[in-house]
Amino acid sequence: MTLPISPSQTIGPFSHEAWRWACAASESAGGAIIINGILRDGDGAPVDDAMIEAWSPGAAAAEEGATLPGFRREPTDEKGEFSMRLARPASGEPAALVTIFARGLLLHQFTAVFLNDDDGLAASGMLRQVPAERRATLVARRTGAAIYAWEINLQGAHETVFFDYE
Protein backbone atom coordinates (compact mmCIF):
# COMPACT_ATOMS: atom_id res chain seq x y z
CA MET A 1 0.00 0.00 0.00
CA THR A 2 1.35 3.43 -0.92
CA LEU A 3 0.80 6.17 1.61
CA PRO A 4 -0.03 9.71 0.44
CA ILE A 5 2.63 12.41 0.64
CA SER A 6 2.47 14.25 3.94
CA PRO A 7 3.22 17.95 4.44
CA SER A 8 6.50 17.10 6.20
CA GLN A 9 7.80 15.59 2.97
CA THR A 10 7.21 18.69 0.86
CA ILE A 11 10.17 20.61 2.26
CA GLY A 12 12.69 17.80 2.08
CA PRO A 13 15.45 16.91 4.50
CA PHE A 14 17.83 19.70 3.46
CA SER A 15 15.77 22.83 3.92
CA HIS A 16 18.65 24.64 5.63
CA GLU A 17 20.55 24.66 2.33
CA ALA A 18 17.68 26.30 0.48
CA TRP A 19 17.13 28.92 3.19
CA ARG A 20 20.71 30.21 3.31
CA TRP A 21 20.05 32.70 0.51
CA ALA A 22 17.29 34.34 2.52
CA CYS A 23 19.44 35.20 5.52
CA ALA A 24 20.60 38.46 3.98
CA ALA A 25 17.67 40.19 5.69
CA SER A 26 19.48 39.62 8.97
CA GLU A 27 22.24 41.94 7.82
CA SER A 28 19.89 44.94 7.80
CA ALA A 29 20.54 47.82 10.17
CA GLY A 30 22.52 46.92 13.31
CA GLY A 31 20.64 46.58 16.54
CA ALA A 32 20.62 47.82 20.09
CA ILE A 33 20.54 44.31 21.60
CA ILE A 34 21.79 40.84 20.71
CA ILE A 35 19.90 37.67 21.58
CA ASN A 36 22.03 34.55 21.42
CA GLY A 37 19.96 31.39 21.48
CA ILE A 38 19.88 27.66 21.10
CA LEU A 39 17.09 25.50 19.70
CA ARG A 40 16.63 22.06 21.28
CA ASP A 41 14.42 19.10 20.39
CA GLY A 42 12.33 17.06 22.83
CA ASP A 43 15.38 15.07 23.95
CA GLY A 44 17.40 18.22 24.64
CA ALA A 45 19.61 17.74 21.58
CA PRO A 46 20.47 20.83 19.49
CA VAL A 47 18.53 21.23 16.24
CA ASP A 48 21.21 22.02 13.69
CA ASP A 49 19.15 22.67 10.57
CA ALA A 50 16.32 24.96 11.64
CA MET A 51 15.39 28.49 10.62
CA ILE A 52 14.45 31.18 13.12
CA GLU A 53 12.46 34.11 11.77
CA ALA A 54 11.96 37.13 13.98
CA TRP A 55 10.01 40.33 13.56
CA SER A 56 10.34 43.29 15.91
CA PRO A 57 7.17 45.34 15.46
CA GLY A 58 8.62 48.56 16.89
CA ALA A 59 11.88 48.45 14.93
CA ALA A 60 10.77 50.31 11.79
CA ALA A 61 11.82 53.73 13.10
CA ALA A 62 15.14 52.45 14.47
CA GLU A 63 15.98 50.71 11.19
CA GLU A 64 14.87 53.35 8.74
CA GLY A 65 16.29 52.61 5.31
CA ALA A 66 16.65 48.87 5.92
CA THR A 67 15.22 46.59 3.24
CA LEU A 68 12.93 44.82 5.72
CA PRO A 69 13.01 46.82 8.97
CA GLY A 70 12.63 44.66 12.04
CA PHE A 71 12.80 41.35 10.14
CA ARG A 72 15.48 38.73 10.81
CA ARG A 73 16.03 35.24 9.46
CA GLU A 74 18.72 33.19 11.12
CA PRO A 75 19.65 29.54 10.57
CA THR A 76 20.78 27.43 13.49
CA ASP A 77 24.37 26.22 13.26
CA GLU A 78 25.79 22.75 13.94
CA LYS A 79 25.34 23.37 17.69
CA GLY A 80 21.72 24.49 17.29
CA GLU A 81 22.75 28.09 18.04
CA PHE A 82 21.57 31.33 16.46
CA SER A 83 22.09 35.04 17.09
CA MET A 84 19.84 38.03 16.36
CA ARG A 85 20.66 41.74 16.48
CA LEU A 86 17.47 43.62 17.29
CA ALA A 87 16.25 47.08 18.16
CA ARG A 88 15.44 47.45 21.86
CA PRO A 89 11.67 46.97 22.29
CA ALA A 90 9.25 49.35 23.98
CA SER A 91 8.55 48.59 27.63
CA GLY A 92 6.33 45.53 28.06
CA GLU A 93 6.61 44.54 24.42
CA PRO A 94 8.37 41.44 23.06
CA ALA A 95 11.85 41.95 21.64
CA ALA A 96 10.63 39.84 18.72
CA LEU A 97 7.78 37.69 17.52
CA VAL A 98 9.43 34.44 16.45
CA THR A 99 8.57 31.71 13.95
CA ILE A 100 10.45 28.40 13.98
CA PHE A 101 10.85 26.14 10.97
CA ALA A 102 12.54 22.80 11.60
CA ARG A 103 12.62 19.19 10.49
CA GLY A 104 9.93 17.13 12.13
CA LEU A 105 7.53 20.07 12.45
CA LEU A 106 4.50 19.64 10.23
CA LEU A 107 3.64 23.27 10.92
CA HIS A 108 5.97 26.06 11.95
CA GLN A 109 5.74 27.23 15.55
CA PHE A 110 5.05 30.77 16.80
CA THR A 111 6.52 32.20 19.98
CA ALA A 112 7.88 35.46 21.35
CA VAL A 113 10.92 36.59 23.31
CA PHE A 114 10.98 39.21 26.06
CA LEU A 115 13.93 40.69 27.96
CA ASN A 116 14.31 39.90 31.66
CA ASP A 117 15.46 43.43 32.55
CA ASP A 118 12.40 45.11 30.99
CA ASP A 119 10.66 47.18 33.70
CA GLY A 120 7.31 46.64 31.93
CA LEU A 121 7.53 42.84 31.87
CA ALA A 122 4.91 42.32 34.60
CA ALA A 123 2.46 44.60 32.77
CA SER A 124 2.85 42.95 29.34
CA GLY A 125 -0.57 42.09 27.95
CA MET A 126 0.86 39.28 25.87
CA LEU A 127 2.85 37.75 28.71
CA ARG A 128 -0.10 37.94 31.13
CA GLN A 129 -1.99 35.53 28.85
CA VAL A 130 0.59 32.84 29.64
CA PRO A 131 0.37 30.90 32.93
CA ALA A 132 2.88 32.38 35.40
CA GLU A 133 4.82 29.13 35.74
CA ARG A 134 5.42 29.02 31.94
CA ARG A 135 6.40 32.67 31.32
CA ALA A 136 10.11 32.08 31.90
CA THR A 137 10.28 30.11 28.65
CA LEU A 138 9.62 33.37 26.80
CA VAL A 139 12.19 35.48 28.62
CA ALA A 140 15.80 35.95 27.54
CA ARG A 141 18.19 36.64 30.41
CA ARG A 142 20.79 39.37 30.27
CA THR A 143 24.34 38.00 30.10
CA GLY A 144 26.26 41.17 29.24
CA ALA A 145 25.93 44.74 28.06
CA ALA A 146 22.86 44.52 25.77
CA ILE A 147 23.45 40.77 25.29
CA TYR A 148 20.83 38.18 26.19
CA ALA A 149 20.58 34.37 26.16
CA TRP A 150 17.42 32.44 25.27
CA GLU A 151 16.73 28.74 24.92
CA ILE A 152 13.91 27.41 22.74
CA ASN A 153 12.75 23.89 23.59
CA LEU A 154 10.42 22.27 21.08
CA GLN A 155 9.12 19.66 23.56
CA GLY A 156 9.69 18.26 27.01
CA ALA A 157 9.53 19.47 30.58
CA HIS A 158 10.89 22.93 29.68
CA GLU A 159 8.97 23.31 26.41
CA THR A 160 8.81 26.89 25.21
CA VAL A 161 5.34 28.42 25.07
CA PHE A 162 4.03 28.43 21.51
CA PHE A 163 1.07 30.51 20.35
CA ASP A 164 -1.78 29.80 17.95
CA TYR A 165 -2.55 32.87 15.86
CA GLU A 166 -5.94 33.06 14.23
C-alpha positions in Angstrom: 0.0 0.0 0.0 1.4 3.4 -0.9 0.8 6.2 1.6 0.0 9.7 0.4 2.6 12.4 0.6 2.5 14.3 3.9 3.2 18.0 4.4 6.5 17.1 6.2 7.8 15.6 3.0 7.2 18.7 0.9 10.2 20.6 2.3 12.7 17.8 2.1 15.4 16.9 4.5 17.8 19.7 3.5 15.8 22.8 3.9 18.7 24.6 5.6 20.6 24.7 2.3 17.7 26.3 0.5 17.1 28.9 3.2 20.7 30.2 3.3 20.1 32.7 0.5 17.3 34.3 2.5 19.4 35.2 5.5 20.6 38.5 4.0 17.7 40.2 5.7 19.5 39.6 9.0 22.2 41.9 7.8 19.9 44.9 7.8 20.5 47.8 10.2 22.5 46.9 13.3 20.6 46.6 16.5 20.6 47.8 20.1 20.5 44.3 21.6 21.8 40.8 20.7 19.9 37.7 21.6 22.0 34.5 21.4 20.0 31.4 21.5 19.9 27.7 21.1 17.1 25.5 19.7 16.6 22.1 21.3 14.4 19.1 20.4 12.3 17.1 22.8 15.4 15.1 24.0 17.4 18.2 24.6 19.6 17.7 21.6 20.5 20.8 19.5 18.5 21.2 16.2 21.2 22.0 13.7 19.1 22.7 10.6 16.3 25.0 11.6 15.4 28.5 10.6 14.4 31.2 13.1 12.5 34.1 11.8 12.0 37.1 14.0 10.0 40.3 13.6 10.3 43.3 15.9 7.2 45.3 15.5 8.6 48.6 16.9 11.9 48.5 14.9 10.8 50.3 11.8 11.8 53.7 13.1 15.1 52.4 14.5 16.0 50.7 11.2 14.9 53.4 8.7 16.3 52.6 5.3 16.6 48.9 5.9 15.2 46.6 3.2 12.9 44.8 5.7 13.0 46.8 9.0 12.6 44.7 12.0 12.8 41.3 10.1 15.5 38.7 10.8 16.0 35.2 9.5 18.7 33.2 11.1 19.6 29.5 10.6 20.8 27.4 13.5 24.4 26.2 13.3 25.8 22.7 13.9 25.3 23.4 17.7 21.7 24.5 17.3 22.8 28.1 18.0 21.6 31.3 16.5 22.1 35.0 17.1 19.8 38.0 16.4 20.7 41.7 16.5 17.5 43.6 17.3 16.2 47.1 18.2 15.4 47.5 21.9 11.7 47.0 22.3 9.3 49.3 24.0 8.6 48.6 27.6 6.3 45.5 28.1 6.6 44.5 24.4 8.4 41.4 23.1 11.8 42.0 21.6 10.6 39.8 18.7 7.8 37.7 17.5 9.4 34.4 16.4 8.6 31.7 13.9 10.4 28.4 14.0 10.9 26.1 11.0 12.5 22.8 11.6 12.6 19.2 10.5 9.9 17.1 12.1 7.5 20.1 12.5 4.5 19.6 10.2 3.6 23.3 10.9 6.0 26.1 11.9 5.7 27.2 15.6 5.1 30.8 16.8 6.5 32.2 20.0 7.9 35.5 21.3 10.9 36.6 23.3 11.0 39.2 26.1 13.9 40.7 28.0 14.3 39.9 31.7 15.5 43.4 32.5 12.4 45.1 31.0 10.7 47.2 33.7 7.3 46.6 31.9 7.5 42.8 31.9 4.9 42.3 34.6 2.5 44.6 32.8 2.8 43.0 29.3 -0.6 42.1 28.0 0.9 39.3 25.9 2.9 37.7 28.7 -0.1 37.9 31.1 -2.0 35.5 28.9 0.6 32.8 29.6 0.4 30.9 32.9 2.9 32.4 35.4 4.8 29.1 35.7 5.4 29.0 31.9 6.4 32.7 31.3 10.1 32.1 31.9 10.3 30.1 28.7 9.6 33.4 26.8 12.2 35.5 28.6 15.8 36.0 27.5 18.2 36.6 30.4 20.8 39.4 30.3 24.3 38.0 30.1 26.3 41.2 29.2 25.9 44.7 28.1 22.9 44.5 25.8 23.5 40.8 25.3 20.8 38.2 26.2 20.6 34.4 26.2 17.4 32.4 25.3 16.7 28.7 24.9 13.9 27.4 22.7 12.8 23.9 23.6 10.4 22.3 21.1 9.1 19.7 23.6 9.7 18.3 27.0 9.5 19.5 30.6 10.9 22.9 29.7 9.0 23.3 26.4 8.8 26.9 25.2 5.3 28.4 25.1 4.0 28.4 21.5 1.1 30.5 20.4 -1.8 29.8 17.9 -2.5 32.9 15.9 -5.9 33.1 14.2 
